[in-house]
Amino acid sequence: MGVRVFLRKTSRTPLYSIGVASRLCGISVHTLRWVERAGLVAPNRTEGNQRLFCDEDLEVLSAVRKLLAQRVNLQGIRVILRMQSAGRKGGGR
């Protein structure tokens, strides 16, 4: 019998394959790859080079989906995500 290792799950724990992330966020796999190439998310990779997304990645992807639906371009999405991130870190400044 093998040794069991229990890890504490956080919002940065890589859990979701690209297919699962696609279904959870409502974004096509093709668009997820585009979002990654654009540098908006950086999912972890397995030893086999498979993408694994975490809960924080899913939050960003959901925000990207909403912005794309509003026809915001890539540069606008980058600016908005940066502002949202700074707002969370800065405590409302």
Secondary structure, 3 states (H helix, E strand, C coil): CCCCCCCCCCCCCCCECHHHHHHHHCCCHHHHHHHHHCCCCCCEECCCCCEEECHHHHHHHHHHHHHHHCCCCHHHHHHHHHHHHHHHHHCCC
